[in-house]
Amino acid sequence: MKHDTEKRRLFFAILLPDDIKHAIGEVVSRLNQSAPRNTIRWCREDQWHFTLKFLGELTPRQSVKATEGAEKTARIAAPFSLKLNGVGAFPNPQRPTVMWLGVSEGSQQMSDLANQLDAELQAMGFPKDNRAFKPHLTLARIKSYEQEKESAKLLQNPTIAEFDSVVISSFALMRSYLLPDGAKYEVTEIFNLKG
C-alpha cells in the first residue's frame, strides 16, 4: 500500500516561542527597509527554526528509527538557555548567499545536542554530518552575484538587536513540503529534554 512506502522529507529542529519570533520579525523588518529592492528572498516566520539534523527523504520504517534515536538523545540532553544575537552570512559577509541570525548564549549546548543526536542516528545507520555544526537561524536567501554584492552592504552596518533569553526544553521532528512559494514545515513529533 502506498502509505506504507511513501517517503517523507524530514529534519530535526529547535523551535522558538512566539515572543522571540516577534523580536526576530522586527529585525527582519529593519533589514528589509535597508535592503536594495528585490534582492533578498526573506524566510517567512513559520520557517524560522534551528536545524539540528537534516534527514532527507525517509521511508516510514526509517522515520521510526530516526524517532528512536531522537528519544535516546532527549533522555540524555538537558534543557538549556538560548539567546539570539548577531546577523551573519554564509559563505561570508562579502558574498552572502544565506543571511542568518546567530547565538550568543547556549551555542555550545545546542552544538552538543546536535552532535549527540547525530551520533545516535549514526549508530542506527544514518549518515554522519560531515560539516561541523554551527547554530544559526536562516533569515534570507540571496540568489545571484549582483544580489550578493548589494546584500553585502547590509552586513557592513549590522542591525543591533536585543533578544531575551529563552529556555529550550524540547526539539521537534519536522516534515518539509517543497512548494512553489517556498518550503512549508509541519511538526511531526516533539521530544522533551529530560537529561
C-alpha positions as CSV (number, residue, x, y, z in Angstrom):
1,M,0.0,0.0,0.0
2,K,1.2,3.5,-0.9
3,H,1.0,5.0,2.6
4,D,3.3,2.3,3.9
5,T,6.1,3.2,1.5
6,E,5.6,6.9,0.9
7,K,8.8,8.8,1.7
8,R,8.7,12.0,3.7
9,R,11.3,14.8,3.7
10,L,12.2,15.2,7.4
11,F,14.6,17.1,9.7
12,F,15.1,17.7,13.4
13,A,14.8,21.3,14.7
14,I,14.6,23.6,17.6
15,L,11.5,25.8,17.5
16,L,11.1,29.2,19.2
17,P,8.3,30.8,21.2
18,D,6.1,33.5,19.6
19,D,7.6,36.4,21.6
20,I,11.1,35.6,20.2
21,K,9.7,35.2,16.7
22,H,8.1,38.7,17.1
23,A,11.6,40.1,18.0
24,I,13.1,38.4,15.0
25,G,10.4,39.9,12.8
26,E,11.4,43.4,14.0
27,V,15.0,42.7,13.0
28,V,13.9,41.4,9.6
29,S,11.7,44.4,9.1
30,R,14.6,46.8,9.8
31,L,16.9,44.8,7.5
32,N,14.3,44.7,4.8
33,Q,13.8,48.5,4.9
34,S,17.6,48.9,4.3
35,A,17.8,46.2,1.6
36,P,18.0,47.0,-2.1
37,R,14.7,46.3,-3.8
38,N,14.0,42.7,-4.8
39,T,17.5,41.4,-3.9
40,I,16.6,39.2,-1.0
41,R,14.2,36.3,-0.5
42,W,13.2,36.6,3.2
43,C,12.1,33.4,5.0
44,R,8.6,33.5,6.4
45,E,8.0,33.5,10.2
46,D,6.7,29.9,10.0
47,Q,10.1,28.9,8.5
48,W,12.2,30.2,11.4
49,H,13.9,27.4,13.3
50,F,17.4,26.0,14.2
51,T,18.1,22.8,12.2
52,L,19.7,20.2,14.3
53,K,19.9,17.4,11.7
54,F,18.6,17.2,8.1
55,L,17.4,13.7,7.3
56,G,16.2,14.0,3.7
57,E,13.6,11.6,2.2
58,L,12.8,8.8,4.6
59,T,10.5,5.8,4.4
60,P,8.1,5.2,7.4
61,R,10.5,2.5,8.7
62,Q,13.4,4.9,8.6
63,S,11.3,7.5,10.3
64,V,10.6,5.1,13.2
65,K,14.4,4.6,13.6
66,A,15.1,8.3,13.5
67,T,12.4,8.8,16.2
68,E,14.1,6.1,18.4
69,G,17.4,8.0,18.0
70,A,15.8,11.2,19.0
71,E,14.1,9.6,22.0
72,K,17.5,8.4,23.2
73,T,19.0,11.8,22.7
74,A,16.2,13.5,24.6
75,R,16.7,11.2,27.6
76,I,20.3,12.3,27.9
77,A,20.2,16.0,26.9
78,A,19.2,18.7,29.4
79,P,17.2,21.9,28.8
80,F,19.4,25.0,28.2
81,S,19.1,28.7,28.0
82,L,19.4,30.3,24.5
83,K,19.9,33.9,23.4
84,L,20.0,35.0,19.8
85,N,22.5,37.7,18.7
86,G,24.2,38.9,15.6
87,V,23.4,38.8,11.9
88,G,25.9,37.0,9.7
89,A,26.1,35.2,6.3
90,F,27.3,32.1,4.6
91,P,29.7,31.6,3.0
92,N,30.9,35.0,4.2
93,P,29.6,38.6,4.7
94,Q,31.3,39.7,1.4
95,R,29.5,37.1,-0.7
96,P,26.3,36.3,1.2
97,T,24.1,33.6,-0.2
98,V,22.4,32.9,3.1
99,M,21.8,35.5,5.8
100,W,21.4,34.2,9.3
101,L,20.8,35.1,13.0
102,G,23.4,33.7,15.4
103,V,23.5,32.7,19.1
104,S,25.4,34.3,21.9
105,E,24.2,32.1,24.8
106,G,23.6,28.4,24.5
107,S,25.7,27.8,21.4
108,Q,27.7,25.0,23.0
109,Q,24.7,23.3,24.4
110,M,22.9,23.4,21.1
111,S,26.0,22.0,19.4
112,D,26.2,19.3,22.0
113,L,22.6,18.4,21.4
114,A,23.1,18.3,17.6
115,N,26.2,16.2,17.9
116,Q,24.6,13.8,20.4
117,L,21.6,13.4,18.0
118,D,23.9,12.9,15.1
119,A,25.8,10.2,17.0
120,E,22.6,8.3,18.0
121,L,21.4,8.4,14.4
122,Q,24.7,7.3,13.0
123,A,24.6,4.3,15.3
124,M,21.3,3.4,13.7
125,G,22.7,3.6,10.2
126,F,22.1,7.2,9.2
127,P,24.9,9.1,7.6
128,K,27.1,11.3,9.8
129,D,27.1,15.1,9.1
130,N,30.5,15.9,7.6
131,R,30.3,19.6,8.4
132,A,30.8,21.0,11.9
133,F,27.5,22.1,13.4
134,K,27.1,25.9,13.6
135,P,23.9,27.2,15.3
136,H,22.1,29.6,13.0
137,L,18.6,30.6,12.1
138,T,18.2,31.3,8.4
139,L,16.7,34.7,7.7
140,A,17.1,35.0,3.9
141,R,18.5,33.6,0.8
142,I,20.3,35.5,-1.9
143,K,20.3,34.0,-5.4
144,S,22.6,36.0,-7.8
145,Y,26.1,37.6,-7.8
146,E,24.6,41.1,-8.2
147,Q,22.2,40.5,-5.4
148,E,25.1,39.2,-3.2
149,K,27.0,42.4,-3.8
150,E,24.0,44.6,-2.9
151,S,23.1,42.5,0.1
152,A,26.6,42.6,1.5
153,K,26.1,46.3,2.2
154,L,23.5,45.3,4.8
155,L,26.1,43.3,6.8
156,Q,28.5,46.3,6.9
157,N,26.1,48.0,9.3
158,P,24.8,45.2,11.4
159,T,21.4,45.7,13.0
160,I,21.6,45.9,16.8
161,A,19.0,43.5,18.1
162,E,18.2,42.8,21.8
163,F,16.7,39.3,22.4
164,D,15.6,37.9,25.7
165,S,16.9,34.5,26.8
166,V,14.6,31.6,26.3
167,V,14.8,28.1,27.9
168,I,14.9,25.4,25.2
169,S,13.3,22.3,26.7
170,S,12.5,20.3,23.6
171,F,13.2,19.7,19.9
172,A,11.0,18.6,17.1
173,L,10.8,16.2,14.1
174,M,9.7,18.3,11.2
175,R,8.2,17.4,7.8
176,S,9.1,19.6,4.9
177,Y,6.9,20.2,1.9
178,L,8.6,21.9,-1.1
179,L,6.1,24.3,-2.6
180,P,6.4,27.0,-5.4
181,D,6.3,29.8,-2.8
182,G,8.9,28.2,-0.5
183,A,9.0,25.3,1.9
184,K,6.2,24.6,4.3
185,Y,7.0,22.9,7.6
186,E,4.8,20.6,9.8
187,V,5.6,19.4,13.3
188,T,5.5,15.6,13.3
189,E,6.7,14.9,16.9
190,I,8.1,16.7,19.9
191,F,10.9,15.4,22.1
192,N,11.2,16.8,25.6
193,L,14.7,17.1,27.0
194,K,15.0,15.1,30.2
195,G,18.7,14.9,31.0
